Amino acid sequence: MTKVVRSKGGEYTDCIVSHFGFDQYSSNSKEKVFFWGWNALLDKQLQEKYKHYSHRIFLDTASPCAFLSSKDFIESASYFTKFYTICPITSEILNLNGINSEAICFPYPSKKFKKYSNVDFDSKKYDCIYYGQIHDFFYKPMIKTISNYNHRFTTISSHGLDRELAGLVTNYNLTTEDKWSLINQSKSCVGVNLLFTKGRNPYVDHYIKNYNTTDKFVNMMLGDRMPQMKTRIVESAASNTLMLLYKDDFSIVEEWFKPNEHFVYWKDYQHLNEILYDISKNYSKYHGIIKNAKKHVEEYSIENFWRKINE
């Protein structure tokens, strides 16, 4: 039995997090509390209210973003007795510094995807979809590549769009469920599990000086890219859509999914184009990967995550 409290703020308007529905599991527990929502990490007033609870649990769905803030992330995380995070490097650092942490795959509300239980490959309308904002120049050649095919490009804002990219947008401000429907109508979904920064993290020295760290963590903080598990592979798998994921140096997705069994890597834009061309001509050769991913992703449902919390 666990009490659920939520602090809204910090999530995108079309983010899957708003559909988690943890409130349905809430009880009147006086000992165990689960904090839902990114803002709960910094909501001191809310935390004060539950500091006497012996079990204080948090689900972090944004890391390693918190390391980009001037606020000491490890100090903030220390309030919680159990810290679940989508970032394996974050989890490792928290554990090294005495915080009970566990890296988990991005959970998803499986009930929302029941309508996609049966795959219908013949009903697919589009070759590929990308949904999201443009946070780095890296994305432009990717979008231009998928635009060579019958594509969908949906975004919630004009952030990062120049005139050429704006002309390739097919949908603006879809609801989350309309976005999932569009994913289901697409043969493949392209994505990048990276957070693009401006280079050396200005707070890296603070963490090196005050906490136990690892070479992997320091290298992440010094570079211009950080690994960040996105929702796309989970949403694509649950929607019976092939995930095409950029092969980066971190490969954190392999903590939970296997390449060529649950998704396909692309190494550069030419390689992406070759895969998309093959999908457009030989889609049936990818059906097995899609079916494997659909079955595998059920392991990461909200229902299973909640069982883990209450073990």
C-alpha positions in Angstrom: 0.0 0.0 0.0 1.5 3.3 -1.1 0.3 6.9 -1.0 0.7 8.8 -4.3 1.4 12.5 -4.5 2.0 14.5 -7.6 3.7 17.8 -8.2 3.0 19.1 -11.7 5.4 21.0 -13.9 8.5 20.3 -16.0 6.9 17.9 -18.6 6.1 18.7 -22.2 2.4 19.0 -23.1 2.4 15.8 -25.1 4.6 13.8 -22.7 3.7 10.3 -21.9 4.3 11.1 -18.2 0.9 12.9 -17.9 -0.8 9.6 -18.9 0.9 7.4 -16.2 -2.2 7.4 -14.0 -0.5 6.6 -10.8 -3.3 8.3 -8.8 -5.4 5.2 -9.3 -3.1 3.3 -7.1 -3.0 5.7 -4.2 -3.8 4.6 -0.7 -3.9 6.2 2.8 -0.6 4.8 3.8 1.2 6.6 6.6 4.6 5.1 5.9 5.1 4.8 2.2 4.7 7.6 -0.3 5.4 7.8 -4.1 6.2 11.1 -5.7 5.0 11.6 -9.2 6.1 14.4 -11.5 9.5 15.9 -12.2 8.8 19.0 -10.1 8.5 16.8 -7.0 12.3 16.6 -7.0 12.5 20.3 -6.0 9.2 20.8 -4.3 10.5 21.4 -0.7 7.1 22.3 0.6 5.7 19.0 -0.6 8.7 17.0 0.7 8.4 18.6 4.1 4.9 17.3 4.4 6.0 13.7 4.0 9.5 13.7 5.6 8.3 11.6 8.4 7.4 8.7 6.0 9.9 5.9 6.3 9.6 5.1 2.6 9.8 8.0 0.1 10.0 6.9 -3.5 10.6 9.0 -6.6 10.5 8.2 -10.3 12.9 10.4 -12.3 12.0 10.5 -16.0 14.3 13.3 -17.1 17.9 12.5 -16.1 20.5 13.4 -16.7 18.9 16.8 -17.2 19.2 17.6 -13.5 23.0 17.7 -13.7 22.6 20.7 -16.0 21.0 22.7 -13.1 22.8 24.9 -10.6 20.9 23.0 -7.9 22.9 20.1 -6.4 21.1 17.1 -7.9 22.6 14.5 -5.5 21.7 16.6 -2.5 18.1 16.8 -3.8 17.9 13.1 -4.5 19.1 12.3 -1.0 15.7 13.1 0.4 14.3 9.9 -1.1 14.7 6.5 0.3 14.4 4.9 -3.2 15.2 6.7 -6.4 14.1 5.1 -9.7 15.6 6.7 -12.8 15.7 6.2 -16.6 19.4 7.0 -16.7 21.9 4.2 -15.8 24.8 6.6 -15.2 22.7 8.7 -12.9 21.7 5.6 -10.9 25.3 4.5 -10.6 26.4 7.9 -9.3 23.6 8.0 -6.7 24.4 4.5 -5.5 28.1 5.5 -5.2 27.0 8.3 -2.9 24.8 6.3 -0.6 21.4 6.8 -2.3 19.4 3.7 -3.0 18.8 4.0 -6.7 17.7 1.7 -9.6 17.8 2.3 -13.3 14.5 1.3 -15.1 13.2 1.5 -18.6 10.8 4.3 -19.3 7.4 2.9 -18.2 4.3 3.3 -20.3 0.6 3.1 -19.7 -0.2 -0.2 -21.4 -4.0 0.2 -21.1 -3.7 3.2 -23.5 -2.2 1.0 -26.1 -4.6 -1.9 -25.9 -6.2 -0.7 -29.2 -2.9 -1.7 -30.9 -2.9 -5.2 -29.5 -3.2 -6.8 -32.9 -0.7 -5.7 -35.5 -2.0 -4.9 -39.0 1.0 -4.4 -41.2 -1.2 -3.7 -44.3 -2.8 -0.7 -42.6 0.4 1.3 -42.3 0.1 4.6 -44.2 3.5 6.1 -43.7 7.1 5.0 -44.1 8.5 6.8 -41.1 7.7 9.3 -38.4 9.7 11.6 -36.2 8.0 13.4 -33.3 9.6 16.0 -31.1 11.3 19.3 -31.1 14.6 20.3 -32.8 17.3 20.9 -30.2 20.4 20.6 -32.3 21.7 20.9 -35.8 22.1 17.1 -35.8 18.3 16.7 -36.4 18.1 18.6 -39.7 19.8 16.0 -41.9 17.7 13.3 -40.2 14.4 15.1 -40.9 15.5 15.8 -44.5 16.3 12.1 -44.9 12.9 10.9 -43.7 11.3 13.5 -45.9 12.5 11.6 -49.0 9.8 9.1 -48.1 6.1 9.2 -47.1 6.8 10.7 -43.7 5.2 12.4 -40.7 7.0 15.0 -38.7 5.0 16.3 -35.7 6.1 18.8 -33.2 4.6 20.9 -30.4 6.3 24.1 -31.3 8.5 25.9 -33.8 11.5 25.6 -31.6 14.6 25.0 -33.7 12.8 25.1 -37.0 14.2 27.1 -39.9 12.2 27.8 -43.0 13.2 24.5 -44.7 12.4 22.3 -41.6 9.1 24.1 -41.0 8.1 23.1 -44.5 8.7 19.5 -43.6 6.4 19.5 -40.5 3.2 17.6 -41.2 1.4 18.0 -37.8 1.6 20.6 -35.0 0.4 20.2 -31.4 -1.2 16.8 -31.7 -2.7 15.4 -28.5 -0.7 12.6 -27.0 -3.2 9.9 -28.1 -3.4 11.4 -31.6 0.4 11.2 -31.8 0.3 7.5 -30.7 -2.3 6.9 -33.5 0.1 8.4 -36.0 2.9 6.3 -34.8 0.8 3.2 -35.2 0.0 4.2 -38.8 3.8 4.5 -39.5 6.0 1.6 -40.5 8.9 3.0 -38.6 9.9 5.7 -36.1 13.2 7.5 -36.1 14.9 8.7 -32.9 18.0 9.8 -31.0 18.7 8.9 -27.4 20.8 12.0 -26.7 20.6 15.3 -24.8 22.6 17.9 -26.7 24.5 20.4 -24.4 26.8 23.4 -25.0 29.9 21.5 -24.1 31.6 21.2 -20.8 29.1 21.2 -17.9 29.8 24.2 -15.7 29.0 22.2 -12.6 31.3 19.2 -13.2 34.0 20.5 -10.8 31.4 20.7 -8.0 30.5 17.0 -8.4 34.1 15.9 -8.8 35.1 17.8 -5.6 32.2 16.8 -3.4 31.1 13.3 -4.5 32.3 9.9 -5.6 32.2 9.9 -9.4 33.3 7.6 -12.3 35.2 8.2 -15.5 31.9 7.5 -17.4 30.1 10.2 -15.5 33.0 12.8 -15.9 33.2 12.1 -19.6 29.5 12.6 -19.9 29.7 15.9 -18.0 32.6 17.2 -20.2 31.1 16.3 -23.6 28.5 18.1 -25.7 26.2 15.1 -25.7 24.6 13.2 -22.8 22.7 10.0 -23.0 19.0 10.3 -22.4 16.5 7.5 -22.7 13.5 8.8 -24.7 10.0 7.5 -24.8 10.0 6.8 -28.5 11.3 3.2 -28.4 8.7 2.3 -25.8 5.8 4.1 -27.6 6.9 2.6 -30.9 7.1 -0.9 -29.6 3.7 -0.6 -28.0 2.3 0.8 -31.2 3.6 -2.0 -33.4 6.1 0.3 -35.2 9.7 -0.4 -36.0 12.1 1.8 -34.0 15.1 3.2 -35.9 17.6 4.5 -33.3 20.8 6.4 -33.8 23.8 4.5 -32.7 25.5 6.8 -30.2 28.6 6.2 -28.0 26.5 5.4 -24.9 24.0 2.9 -26.2 21.9 3.0 -22.9 18.9 1.6 -24.8 20.7 -1.8 -24.7 20.1 -1.9 -20.9 16.5 -2.9 -21.9 16.3 -3.7 -25.6 18.4 -5.7 -28.0 19.5 -4.3 -31.4 18.1 -6.3 -34.4 15.8 -8.1 -32.1 13.7 -5.2 -30.7 14.9 -2.3 -32.8 17.4 -1.3 -35.6 20.4 1.0 -35.3 21.3 3.6 -37.9 24.9 4.9 -37.9 24.7 8.0 -40.1 22.2 9.7 -42.4 23.2 7.6 -45.5 22.7 4.5 -43.5 19.3 5.8 -42.3 18.3 6.4 -45.9 19.3 2.8 -46.9 17.2 1.4 -44.1 14.2 3.5 -45.0 14.5 2.5 -48.6 14.6 -1.2 -47.6 11.6 -0.7 -45.4 9.7 0.9 -48.3 10.5 -2.1 -50.5 10.8 -5.0 -48.1 8.8 -4.2 -45.1 7.9 -7.8 -44.3 11.5 -8.6 -43.4 11.1 -6.3 -40.3 7.8 -7.8 -39.1 9.6 -10.2 -36.7 11.4 -7.4 -35.0 8.2 -5.4 -34.5 6.4 -8.4 -33.1 9.4 -9.2 -30.7 9.4 -5.6 -29.5 5.6 -5.5 -28.9 5.8 -8.6 -26.7 9.0 -7.5 -24.9 7.8 -3.9 -24.1 5.0 -5.3 -22.0 7.6 -5.9 -19.3 7.9 -2.2 -18.9 4.3 -1.3 -18.3 3.1 1.0 -15.6 1.3 -2.0 -14.0 4.6 -3.9 -13.7 6.5 -0.9 -12.4 3.9 -0.5 -9.7 4.2 -4.1 -8.7 8.0 -3.5 -8.3 7.3 -0.6 -6.0 5.1 -2.7 -3.8 7.2 -5.8 -3.6 
